[in-house]
Amino acid sequence: MSETIEARRKRMSIRAWRRGTREMDLILGGYADAHLAAMDGPALDAFDALLAEDDHDLYQWVTGQSVPPARLAVLVGELAARTAV
């Protein structure tokens, strides 16, 4: 049975807010709240792939401490721009 788009968005929102590190909860959860409702299939696929990554790696990518993989670079850039002080 296939997951509906609304169920997928809800699952992804929960995953974004319950990462394991508070920093990534705030970064990914805030991004999910602002963007999930408008995401189409390919954008949801990209965000889902990002959610599968390790928090430590994600944090380093978003803060510019290391370079993200090319397949996630655009999305990580959006996250970094959102979290810039």
ZAVOTI-499591 format. One record per atom (N, C-alpha, C): residue in three letters; residue number from 0; x, y, z; atom name. Coordinates in Angstrom, 2 decimals. Example, Ala and Ser with C-alpha at 12.3 -4.5 7.8 and 13.67 -1.06 7.14 Angstrom:
// ZAVOTI-499591
site vonu=ALA, banu=0, u=13.19, v=-5.69, w=7.80, marba=N
site vonu=ALA, banu=0, u=12.30, v=-4.50, w=7.80, marba=CA
site vonu=ALA, banu=0, u=13.20, v=-3.30, w=7.80, marba=C
site vonu=SER, banu=1, u=12.85, v=-2.25, w=7.08, marba=N
site vonu=SER, banu=1, u=13.67, v=-1.06, w=7.14, marba=CA
site vonu=SER, banu=1, u=12.90, v=0.03, w=7.87, marba=C
This chain:
// ZAVOTI-499591
site vonu=MET, banu=0, u=0.84, v=-1.19, w=0.00, marba=N
site vonu=MET, banu=0, u=0.00, v=0.00, w=0.00, marba=CA
site vonu=MET, banu=0, u=0.88, v=1.24, w=0.00, marba=C
site vonu=SER, banu=1, u=0.54, v=2.19, w=-0.83, marba=N
site vonu=SER, banu=1, u=1.33, v=3.39, w=-0.99, marba=CA
site vonu=SER, banu=1, u=0.92, v=4.46, w=0.03, marba=C
site vonu=GLU, banu=2, u=1.89, v=5.20, w=0.49, marba=N
site vonu=GLU, banu=2, u=1.67, v=6.27, w=1.45, marba=CA
site vonu=GLU, banu=2, u=1.07, v=7.49, w=0.75, marba=C
site vonu=THR, banu=3, u=0.02, v=8.07, w=1.32, marba=N
site vonu=THR, banu=3, u=-0.55, v=9.29, w=0.73, marba=CA
site vonu=THR, banu=3, u=0.44, v=10.45, w=0.92, marba=C
site vonu=ILE, banu=4, u=0.28, v=11.47, w=0.12, marba=N
site vonu=ILE, banu=4, u=1.18, v=12.62, w=0.22, marba=CA
site vonu=ILE, banu=4, u=1.03, v=13.31, w=1.58, marba=C
site vonu=GLU, banu=5, u=-0.18, v=13.37, w=2.10, marba=N
site vonu=GLU, banu=5, u=-0.38, v=14.00, w=3.41, marba=CA
site vonu=GLU, banu=5, u=0.25, v=13.17, w=4.53, marba=C
site vonu=ALA, banu=6, u=0.12, v=11.85, w=4.44, marba=N
site vonu=ALA, banu=6, u=0.75, v=10.97, w=5.43, marba=CA
site vonu=ALA, banu=6, u=2.27, v=11.10, w=5.35, marba=C
site vonu=ARG, banu=7, u=2.78, v=11.21, w=4.13, marba=N
site vonu=ARG, banu=7, u=4.22, v=11.36, w=3.94, marba=CA
site vonu=ARG, banu=7, u=4.71, v=12.67, w=4.54, marba=C
site vonu=ARG, banu=8, u=3.99, v=13.74, w=4.30, marba=N
site vonu=ARG, banu=8, u=4.37, v=15.04, w=4.88, marba=CA
site vonu=ARG, banu=8, u=4.34, v=14.99, w=6.40, marba=C
site vonu=LYS, banu=9, u=3.33, v=14.35, w=6.96, marba=N
site vonu=LYS, banu=9, u=3.23, v=14.25, w=8.42, marba=CA
site vonu=LYS, banu=9, u=4.40, v=13.44, w=8.98, marba=C
site vonu=ARG, banu=10, u=4.71, v=12.31, w=8.33, marba=N
site vonu=ARG, banu=10, u=5.83, v=11.48, w=8.77, marba=CA
site vonu=ARG, banu=10, u=7.14, v=12.26, w=8.72, marba=C
site vonu=MET, banu=11, u=7.32, v=12.99, w=7.64, marba=N
site vonu=MET, banu=11, u=8.55, v=13.76, w=7.48, marba=CA
site vonu=MET, banu=11, u=8.65, v=14.90, w=8.49, marba=C
site vonu=SER, banu=12, u=7.53, v=15.52, w=8.80, marba=N
site vonu=SER, banu=12, u=7.52, v=16.58, w=9.81, marba=CA
site vonu=SER, banu=12, u=7.94, v=16.02, w=11.17, marba=C
site vonu=ILE, banu=13, u=7.40, v=14.87, w=11.51, marba=N
site vonu=ILE, banu=13, u=7.77, v=14.24, w=12.78, marba=CA
site vonu=ILE, banu=13, u=9.25, v=13.90, w=12.80, marba=C
site vonu=ARG, banu=14, u=9.75, v=13.33, w=11.70, marba=N
site vonu=ARG, banu=14, u=11.18, v=13.00, w=11.61, marba=CA
site vonu=ARG, banu=14, u=12.05, v=14.25, w=11.70, marba=C
site vonu=ALA, banu=15, u=11.59, v=15.34, w=11.12, marba=N
site vonu=ALA, banu=15, u=12.36, v=16.58, w=11.15, marba=CA
site vonu=ALA, banu=15, u=12.44, v=17.15, w=12.57, marba=C
site vonu=TRP, banu=16, u=11.37, v=17.01, w=13.34, marba=N
site vonu=TRP, banu=16, u=11.33, v=17.57, w=14.70, marba=CA
site vonu=TRP, banu=16, u=11.90, v=16.64, w=15.76, marba=C
site vonu=ARG, banu=17, u=12.10, v=15.38, w=15.44, marba=N
site vonu=ARG, banu=17, u=12.59, v=14.41, w=16.44, marba=CA
site vonu=ARG, banu=17, u=13.87, v=13.75, w=15.95, marba=C
site vonu=ARG, banu=18, u=14.90, v=14.53, w=15.82, marba=N
site vonu=ARG, banu=18, u=16.17, v=14.09, w=15.24, marba=CA
site vonu=ARG, banu=18, u=17.07, v=13.38, w=16.24, marba=C
site vonu=GLY, banu=19, u=17.14, v=13.88, w=17.44, marba=N
site vonu=GLY, banu=19, u=18.09, v=13.34, w=18.40, marba=CA
site vonu=GLY, banu=19, u=19.02, v=14.42, w=18.93, marba=C
site vonu=THR, banu=20, u=19.20, v=15.47, w=18.14, marba=N
site vonu=THR, banu=20, u=19.95, v=16.63, w=18.64, marba=CA
site vonu=THR, banu=20, u=19.04, v=17.85, w=18.51, marba=C
site vonu=ARG, banu=21, u=19.05, v=18.65, w=19.54, marba=N
site vonu=ARG, banu=21, u=18.16, v=19.82, w=19.57, marba=CA
site vonu=ARG, banu=21, u=18.44, v=20.78, w=18.41, marba=C
site vonu=GLU, banu=22, u=19.72, v=20.94, w=18.08, marba=N
site vonu=GLU, banu=22, u=20.07, v=21.85, w=17.00, marba=CA
site vonu=GLU, banu=22, u=19.42, v=21.44, w=15.68, marba=C
site vonu=MET, banu=23, u=19.50, v=20.15, w=15.38, marba=N
site vonu=MET, banu=23, u=18.92, v=19.68, w=14.13, marba=CA
site vonu=MET, banu=23, u=17.40, v=19.64, w=14.20, marba=C
site vonu=ASP, banu=24, u=16.83, v=19.41, w=15.39, marba=N
site vonu=ASP, banu=24, u=15.38, v=19.52, w=15.54, marba=CA
site vonu=ASP, banu=24, u=14.92, v=20.91, w=15.10, marba=C
site vonu=LEU, banu=25, u=15.61, v=21.93, w=15.60, marba=N
site vonu=LEU, banu=25, u=15.21, v=23.30, w=15.29, marba=CA
site vonu=LEU, banu=25, u=15.44, v=23.66, w=13.82, marba=C
site vonu=ILE, banu=26, u=16.57, v=23.24, w=13.29, marba=N
site vonu=ILE, banu=26, u=16.89, v=23.56, w=11.89, marba=CA
site vonu=ILE, banu=26, u=15.94, v=22.84, w=10.93, marba=C
site vonu=LEU, banu=27, u=15.85, v=21.52, w=11.07, marba=N
site vonu=LEU, banu=27, u=15.02, v=20.74, w=10.13, marba=CA
site vonu=LEU, banu=27, u=13.54, v=20.90, w=10.42, marba=C
site vonu=GLY, banu=28, u=13.17, v=20.96, w=11.69, marba=N
site vonu=GLY, banu=28, u=11.75, v=21.13, w=12.03, marba=CA
site vonu=GLY, banu=28, u=11.20, v=22.46, w=11.54, marba=C
site vonu=GLY, banu=29, u=11.98, v=23.51, w=11.75, marba=N
site vonu=GLY, banu=29, u=11.55, v=24.83, w=11.28, marba=CA
site vonu=GLY, banu=29, u=11.43, v=24.88, w=9.76, marba=C
site vonu=TYR, banu=30, u=12.38, v=24.25, w=9.09, marba=N
site vonu=TYR, banu=30, u=12.33, v=24.19, w=7.63, marba=CA
site vonu=TYR, banu=30, u=11.10, v=23.40, w=7.17, marba=C
site vonu=ALA, banu=31, u=10.86, v=22.28, w=7.83, marba=N
site vonu=ALA, banu=31, u=9.69, v=21.46, w=7.48, marba=CA
site vonu=ALA, banu=31, u=8.39, v=22.24, w=7.68, marba=C
site vonu=ASP, banu=32, u=8.27, v=22.93, w=8.79, marba=N
site vonu=ASP, banu=32, u=7.07, v=23.73, w=9.05, marba=CA
site vonu=ASP, banu=32, u=6.85, v=24.77, w=7.96, marba=C
site vonu=ALA, banu=33, u=7.92, v=25.37, w=7.50, marba=N
site vonu=ALA, banu=33, u=7.82, v=26.44, w=6.52, marba=CA
site vonu=ALA, banu=33, u=7.61, v=25.95, w=5.09, marba=C
site vonu=HIS, banu=34, u=8.09, v=24.73, w=4.76, marba=N
site vonu=HIS, banu=34, u=8.14, v=24.33, w=3.36, marba=CA
site vonu=HIS, banu=34, u=7.41, v=23.03, w=2.98, marba=C
site vonu=LEU, banu=35, u=7.19, v=22.13, w=3.91, marba=N
site vonu=LEU, banu=35, u=6.63, v=20.82, w=3.55, marba=CA
site vonu=LEU, banu=35, u=5.31, v=20.90, w=2.80, marba=C
site vonu=ALA, banu=36, u=4.42, v=21.77, w=3.22, marba=N
site vonu=ALA, banu=36, u=3.09, v=21.84, w=2.61, marba=CA
site vonu=ALA, banu=36, u=3.15, v=22.19, w=1.12, marba=C
site vonu=ALA, banu=37, u=4.17, v=22.90, w=0.71, marba=N
site vonu=ALA, banu=37, u=4.28, v=23.32, w=-0.69, marba=CA
site vonu=ALA, banu=37, u=5.16, v=22.40, w=-1.53, marba=C
site vonu=MET, banu=38, u=5.79, v=21.42, w=-0.91, marba=N
site vonu=MET, banu=38, u=6.71, v=20.56, w=-1.66, marba=CA
site vonu=MET, banu=38, u=5.98, v=19.58, w=-2.56, marba=C
site vonu=ASP, banu=39, u=6.51, v=19.42, w=-3.78, marba=N
site vonu=ASP, banu=39, u=5.98, v=18.42, w=-4.71, marba=CA
site vonu=ASP, banu=39, u=6.77, v=17.12, w=-4.53, marba=C
site vonu=GLY, banu=40, u=6.48, v=16.13, w=-5.34, marba=N
site vonu=GLY, banu=40, u=7.11, v=14.82, w=-5.21, marba=CA
site vonu=GLY, banu=40, u=8.63, v=14.84, w=-5.20, marba=C
site vonu=PRO, banu=41, u=9.28, v=15.48, w=-6.20, marba=N
site vonu=PRO, banu=41, u=10.74, v=15.51, w=-6.21, marba=CA
site vonu=PRO, banu=41, u=11.33, v=16.25, w=-4.99, marba=C
site vonu=ALA, banu=42, u=10.70, v=17.33, w=-4.58, marba=N
site vonu=ALA, banu=42, u=11.18, v=18.06, w=-3.40, marba=CA
site vonu=ALA, banu=42, u=11.03, v=17.21, w=-2.14, marba=C
site vonu=LEU, banu=43, u=9.91, v=16.48, w=-2.04, marba=N
site vonu=LEU, banu=43, u=9.72, v=15.57, w=-0.91, marba=CA
site vonu=LEU, banu=43, u=10.77, v=14.47, w=-0.92, marba=C
site vonu=ASP, banu=44, u=11.09, v=13.95, w=-2.10, marba=N
site vonu=ASP, banu=44, u=12.13, v=12.92, w=-2.21, marba=CA
site vonu=ASP, banu=44, u=13.47, v=13.46, w=-1.71, marba=C
site vonu=ALA, banu=45, u=13.81, v=14.67, w=-2.10, marba=N
site vonu=ALA, banu=45, u=15.08, v=15.26, w=-1.69, marba=CA
site vonu=ALA, banu=45, u=15.12, v=15.49, w=-0.18, marba=C
site vonu=PHE, banu=46, u=14.03, v=16.00, w=0.38, marba=N
site vonu=PHE, banu=46, u=13.98, v=16.24, w=1.82, marba=CA
site vonu=PHE, banu=46, u=14.01, v=14.93, w=2.59, marba=C
site vonu=ASP, banu=47, u=13.33, v=13.92, w=2.08, marba=N
site vonu=ASP, banu=47, u=13.35, v=12.60, w=2.71, marba=CA
site vonu=ASP, banu=47, u=14.77, v=12.02, w=2.72, marba=C
site vonu=ALA, banu=48, u=15.50, v=12.21, w=1.62, marba=N
site vonu=ALA, banu=48, u=16.89, v=11.75, w=1.56, marba=CA
site vonu=ALA, banu=48, u=17.75, v=12.49, w=2.58, marba=C
site vonu=LEU, banu=49, u=17.50, v=13.78, w=2.73, marba=N
site vonu=LEU, banu=49, u=18.23, v=14.56, w=3.72, marba=CA
site vonu=LEU, banu=49, u=17.94, v=14.06, w=5.13, marba=C
site vonu=LEU, banu=50, u=16.68, v=13.75, w=5.40, marba=N
site vonu=LEU, banu=50, u=16.31, v=13.26, w=6.72, marba=CA
site vonu=LEU, banu=50, u=16.96, v=11.92, w=7.07, marba=C
site vonu=ALA, banu=51, u=17.37, v=11.18, w=6.07, marba=N
site vonu=ALA, banu=51, u=18.03, v=9.89, w=6.30, marba=CA
site vonu=ALA, banu=51, u=19.49, v=10.04, w=6.71, marba=C
site vonu=GLU, banu=52, u=20.03, v=11.24, w=6.58, marba=N
site vonu=GLU, banu=52, u=21.43, v=11.48, w=6.92, marba=CA
site vonu=GLU, banu=52, u=21.62, v=11.62, w=8.43, marba=C
site vonu=ASP, banu=53, u=22.85, v=11.41, w=8.85, marba=N
site vonu=ASP, banu=53, u=23.24, v=11.50, w=10.25, marba=CA
site vonu=ASP, banu=53, u=23.23, v=12.96, w=10.72, marba=C
site vonu=ASP, banu=54, u=22.75, v=13.20, w=11.94, marba=N
site vonu=ASP, banu=54, u=22.69, v=14.56, w=12.48, marba=CA
site vonu=ASP, banu=54, u=24.05, v=15.24, w=12.52, marba=C
site vonu=HIS, banu=55, u=25.07, v=14.51, w=12.90, marba=N
site vonu=HIS, banu=55, u=26.40, v=15.10, w=13.00, marba=CA
site vonu=HIS, banu=55, u=26.86, v=15.61, w=11.63, marba=C
site vonu=ASP, banu=56, u=26.65, v=14.80, w=10.60, marba=N
site vonu=ASP, banu=56, u=27.00, v=15.22, w=9.25, marba=CA
site vonu=ASP, banu=56, u=26.17, v=16.41, w=8.81, marba=C
site vonu=LEU, banu=57, u=24.87, v=16.34, w=9.04, marba=N
site vonu=LEU, banu=57, u=23.98, v=17.44, w=8.65, marba=CA
site vonu=LEU, banu=57, u=24.40, v=18.75, w=9.30, marba=C
site vonu=TYR, banu=58, u=24.69, v=18.70, w=10.58, marba=N
site vonu=TYR, banu=58, u=25.06, v=19.92, w=11.29, marba=CA
site vonu=TYR, banu=58, u=26.35, v=20.51, w=10.69, marba=C
site vonu=GLN, banu=59, u=27.31, v=19.66, w=10.41, marba=N
site vonu=GLN, banu=59, u=28.56, v=20.16, w=9.83, marba=CA
site vonu=GLN, banu=59, u=28.32, v=20.76, w=8.44, marba=C
site vonu=TRP, banu=60, u=27.45, v=20.15, w=7.66, marba=N
site vonu=TRP, banu=60, u=27.14, v=20.69, w=6.33, marba=CA
site vonu=TRP, banu=60, u=26.45, v=22.04, w=6.43, marba=C
site vonu=VAL, banu=61, u=25.43, v=22.11, w=7.29, marba=N
site vonu=VAL, banu=61, u=24.63, v=23.34, w=7.41, marba=CA
site vonu=VAL, banu=61, u=25.46, v=24.49, w=7.96, marba=C
site vonu=THR, banu=62, u=26.38, v=24.19, w=8.86, marba=N
site vonu=THR, banu=62, u=27.21, v=25.25, w=9.45, marba=CA
site vonu=THR, banu=62, u=28.46, v=25.55, w=8.63, marba=C
site vonu=GLY, banu=63, u=28.66, v=24.85, w=7.53, marba=N
site vonu=GLY, banu=63, u=29.80, v=25.11, w=6.66, marba=CA
site vonu=GLY, banu=63, u=31.11, v=24.50, w=7.13, marba=C
site vonu=GLN, banu=64, u=31.05, v=23.61, w=8.10, marba=N
site vonu=GLN, banu=64, u=32.26, v=22.97, w=8.61, marba=CA
site vonu=GLN, banu=64, u=32.78, v=21.90, w=7.67, marba=C
site vonu=SER, banu=65, u=31.89, v=21.37, w=6.84, marba=N
site vonu=SER, banu=65, u=32.29, v=20.42, w=5.80, marba=CA
site vonu=SER, banu=65, u=31.35, v=20.58, w=4.61, marba=C
site vonu=VAL, banu=66, u=31.75, v=20.01, w=3.50, marba=N
site vonu=VAL, banu=66, u=30.99, v=20.16, w=2.24, marba=CA
site vonu=VAL, banu=66, u=29.99, v=19.01, w=2.11, marba=C
site vonu=PRO, banu=67, u=28.73, v=19.34, w=1.83, marba=N
site vonu=PRO, banu=67, u=27.73, v=18.28, w=1.66, marba=CA
site vonu=PRO, banu=67, u=27.92, v=17.55, w=0.34, marba=C
site vonu=PRO, banu=68, u=27.37, v=16.35, w=0.24, marba=N
site vonu=PRO, banu=68, u=27.41, v=15.65, w=-1.06, marba=CA
site vonu=PRO, banu=68, u=26.66, v=16.48, w=-2.10, marba=C
site vonu=ALA, banu=69, u=27.08, v=16.38, w=-3.34, marba=N
site vonu=ALA, banu=69, u=26.49, v=17.18, w=-4.42, marba=CA
site vonu=ALA, banu=69, u=24.98, v=16.98, w=-4.51, marba=C
site vonu=ARG, banu=70, u=24.51, v=15.76, w=-4.28, marba=N
site vonu=ARG, banu=70, u=23.07, v=15.48, w=-4.41, marba=CA
site vonu=ARG, banu=70, u=22.23, v=16.22, w=-3.37, marba=C
site vonu=LEU, banu=71, u=22.85, v=16.69, w=-2.28, marba=N
site vonu=LEU, banu=71, u=22.12, v=17.40, w=-1.22, marba=CA
site vonu=LEU, banu=71, u=22.53, v=18.86, w=-1.10, marba=C
site vonu=ALA, banu=72, u=23.46, v=19.30, w=-1.93, marba=N
site vonu=ALA, banu=72, u=24.05, v=20.63, w=-1.78, marba=CA
site vonu=ALA, banu=72, u=23.03, v=21.77, w=-1.84, marba=C
site vonu=VAL, banu=73, u=22.09, v=21.71, w=-2.77, marba=N
site vonu=VAL, banu=73, u=21.11, v=22.80, w=-2.90, marba=CA
site vonu=VAL, banu=73, u=20.24, v=22.88, w=-1.65, marba=C
site vonu=LEU, banu=74, u=19.74, v=21.76, w=-1.20, marba=N
site vonu=LEU, banu=74, u=18.88, v=21.74, w=-0.01, marba=CA
site vonu=LEU, banu=74, u=19.65, v=22.16, w=1.23, marba=C
site vonu=VAL, banu=75, u=20.87, v=21.68, w=1.39, marba=N
site vonu=VAL, banu=75, u=21.69, v=22.11, w=2.53, marba=CA
site vonu=VAL, banu=75, u=21.95, v=23.59, w=2.46, marba=C
site vonu=GLY, banu=76, u=22.17, v=24.12, w=1.28, marba=N
site vonu=GLY, banu=76, u=22.34, v=25.57, w=1.11, marba=CA
site vonu=GLY, banu=76, u=21.12, v=26.35, w=1.56, marba=C
site vonu=GLU, banu=77, u=19.93, v=25.85, w=1.25, marba=N
site vonu=GLU, banu=77, u=18.69, v=26.49, w=1.70, marba=CA
site vonu=GLU, banu=77, u=18.60, v=26.48, w=3.22, marba=C
site vonu=LEU, banu=78, u=18.95, v=25.34, w=3.82, marba=N
site vonu=LEU, banu=78, u=18.93, v=25.24, w=5.28, marba=CA
site vonu=LEU, banu=78, u=19.94, v=26.20, w=5.90, marba=C
site vonu=ALA, banu=79, u=21.12, v=26.26, w=5.32, marba=N
site vonu=ALA, banu=79, u=22.16, v=27.14, w=5.85, marba=CA
site vonu=ALA, banu=79, u=21.73, v=28.61, w=5.76, marba=C
site vonu=ALA, banu=80, u=21.11, v=28.98, w=4.66, marba=N
site vonu=ALA, banu=80, u=20.65, v=30.36, w=4.49, marba=CA
site vonu=ALA, banu=80, u=19.57, v=30.72, w=5.50, marba=C
site vonu=ARG, banu=81, u=18.73, v=29.74, w=5.82, marba=N
site vonu=ARG, banu=81, u=17.67, v=29.95, w=6.79, marba=CA
site vonu=ARG, banu=81, u=18.19, v=30.10, w=8.21, marba=C
site vonu=THR, banu=82, u=19.31, v=29.47, w=8.49, marba=N
site vonu=THR, banu=82, u=19.83, v=29.45, w=9.86, marba=CA
site vonu=THR, banu=82, u=20.94, v=30.46, w=10.06, marba=C
site vonu=ALA, banu=83, u=21.33, v=31.19, w=9.02, marba=N
site vonu=ALA, banu=83, u=22.40, v=32.17, w=9.14, marba=CA
site vonu=ALA, banu=83, u=21.99, v=33.26, w=10.13, marba=C
site vonu=VAL, banu=84, u=22.94, v=33.65, w=10.94, marba=N
site vonu=VAL, banu=84, u=22.67, v=34.67, w=11.97, marba=CA
site vonu=VAL, banu=84, u=23.00, v=36.03, w=11.45, marba=C
